[in-house]
């Protein structure tokens, strides 16, 4: 059984870009080489969410609305996500999801087939420095690579993790990522 891995469609309330689209879904689909630009993807969404539709948790109109809101112009990719804690391991399966409406109080939409975690790396923020894989503080170019692979720029990444300390991990679905 796979673990649920939800993604935000909008920047958080405390982020300077609060409410703006993150385009994480489009970037993840690009990274997974799933063509979401054609109507066939909408049918694939229906199939991925068949159980929730049958149980009355989601309806086809909600799925079609989600599909219609995807920005078909996005070509960037998101190769990983960063999460607090250390509960993910390579070879674990995950189900990529987003909330169908208000986060934490609406059904989730599965937007990609189940995937396997390829790699994980420790990710720590301490004293305004960023660390990955127990290395020394990241340089700006290194942080740019991590931000890009996470579907963000450095400013957005720093604002997303605007905390004095953070202990988590990078969860990669692309086996080519090396930190």
HELIX and SHEET records of a PDB file:
HELIX    1   1 UNK A   24  UNK A   31  1                                   8    
HELIX    2   2 UNK A   39  UNK A   48  1                                  10    
HELIX    3   3 UNK A   50  UNK A   54  1                                   5    
HELIX    4   4 UNK A   60  UNK A   69  1                                  10    
HELIX    5   5 UNK A  140  UNK A  149  1                                  10    
HELIX    6   6 UNK A  154  UNK A  160  1                                   7    
SHEET    1   A 3 UNK A   3  UNK A   6  0                                        
SHEET    2   A 3 UNK A  93  UNK A  99  1                                        
SHEET    3   A 3 UNK A 108  UNK A 110 -1                                        
SHEET    1   B 3 UNK A   3  UNK A   6  0                                        
SHEET    2   B 3 UNK A  93  UNK A  99  1                                        
SHEET    3   B 3 UNK A 115  UNK A 116 -1                                        
SHEET    1   C 4 UNK A  80  UNK A  84  0                                        
SHEET    2   C 4 UNK A 165  UNK A 172 -1                                        
SHEET    3   C 4 UNK A 119  UNK A 126 -1                                        
SHEET    4   C 4 UNK A 129  UNK A 132 -1                                        
END                                                                             
